[in-house]
Amino acid sequence: MSDPWVALPAGADAVRRSRELRRAHAVFTTEGRVGPPVRSVVAESWRRCARARVSPECAARVELPDAELAEYREQHPLARVMPVVRELVGAFASDGEHLLAVCDAGGRLMWVEGHAATRRRADGLGFVPGSRWAESAMGTNAPGTAMALDRPVQVFGAEHFSRRVHPWTCAAAPLHDPRSGRLLGAVDITGGDGLAHPHSLAFVQAVARAAESQLALLAPEPAAVDGLRVLGRDEAVFARGGRRVRLGRRHSEILLLLACRPEGMTGDELLVGLYEDETVSPVTLRAEMSRLRALLGPGVLLSRPYRLASPVTTDHAYVAEQLALGAVSTALSAYAGPLLPSSTAPEVVRLRRRLADRLRAALVARGDAGLLGDWAYSPWGEGDPEVWRALAHALPADRRGPALARARALDAELGTPAG
């Protein structure tokens, strides 16, 4: 197969592949073995599901009742692009007896629309607005797995981890904020075997690109606001006087440390903060500073000590300030992800851990199920047993089972005593 993200190549025998996949699924769920004809992307997803203790008999749960759902999706950024998504997918879904679904970054379905008879079948499956279809909740499925991997994917029949979903095929693509790159959710097309074709994956990718383009038109980049964005991205973006500069990883680290120390830093202090290897020469740092000065332009970076000519705000500092004010919800909304997540610079690692620990501690102390759920189902929070326990405690007794099971599974995986 030329494209590993496509479930079936054009002309493949869907009935035969379906039988093979059902047998492979049965072997994996009983013996833990996986092999052909299971695609590697699906096999890896199944293994994640097994580690997360997702049951192959799992059923979707509604986490946003109708009373909360209407207000939630009205305020969600993707509400603004739904007219474009409906225009592109509406006729395709109705004519092909498919469904259009759009979910948030936590895997909660906000809109499910399309062919009436298919919707009635999906209602029995729990594929309804307000239900959570994150991979960690419902196993392998197109919207959940697309967000787990942050790339478009198609899932066919028994590739779904939940047996309830085996009669379905779906294709989904993640949706991002065009300015920050933050994951906003996913767009999905769900239906029968007729969707098991390369064209459906290409189509949903095109819909996602159109939606992101529309978001960019509706929310143009703000002008002339000095600032440094470092959350949820490996390469920072620096804005000054209406000019935006995308920085390399080392320059991102340097500018962040200087923004956090407006009084400036000596060369020795920067070396300690930036390099794990204590043998790095000051000459190396001076060369990096020279390149950064040329990139930023005149009058931004000063020397003796190294410092910024004027204070630079950062999204990292904004989240910290909101936490200090007790505005936990605002802080969580502004937290686009870990600070420069791939950086191994000692001072950056310290800042990253400190902010994440402060935020998660505030969430646990607040005990709000919605906020805890947003953290627990995020890529950076799904492996946090303390937050899952807090979420279980915050939920009503009849809804806390999955969260409690996830916390216990993480405790077992990490070898820590269950709380």
Salt bridges, closest charged atoms under 4 A:
GLU20 OE2 - ARG16 NE 3.29
GLU20 OE1 - ARG17 NE 3.66
GLU31 OE1 - ARG33 NH2 2.59
GLU57 OE2 - ARG163 NH1 2.22
GLU63 OE1 - ARG132 NH2 2.74
ASP104 OD2 - ARG108 NE 2.98
GLU113 OE2 - ARG86 NH2 2.87
GLU135 OE1 - ARG48 NE 2.73
ASP150 OD1 - HIS176 NE2 2.59
GLU159 OE1 - ARG39 NH2 2.66
GLU212 OE2 - HIS176 ND1 3.16
GLU221 OE1 - ARG179 NE 3.90
GLU221 OE2 - ARG229 NH1 3.65
GLU221 OE2 - ARG244 NE 3.32
ASP234 OD2 - ARG249 NH2 3.58
GLU235 OE1 - ARG246 NE 3.04
GLU253 OE1 - ARG250 NH1 2.60
GLU263 OE2 - ARG261 NE 2.66
GLU269 OE2 - ARG261 NH2 3.40
GLU288 OE1 - HIS251 NE2 3.13
GLU288 OE2 - ARG291 NH2 3.55
GLU347 OE2 - ARG350 NH2 2.65
ASP374 OD1 - ARG108 NH2 2.63
ASP384 OD2 - ARG360 NE 2.62
GLU386 OE1 - ARG360 NH2 3.16
ASP411 OD2 - ARG389 NH1 2.73
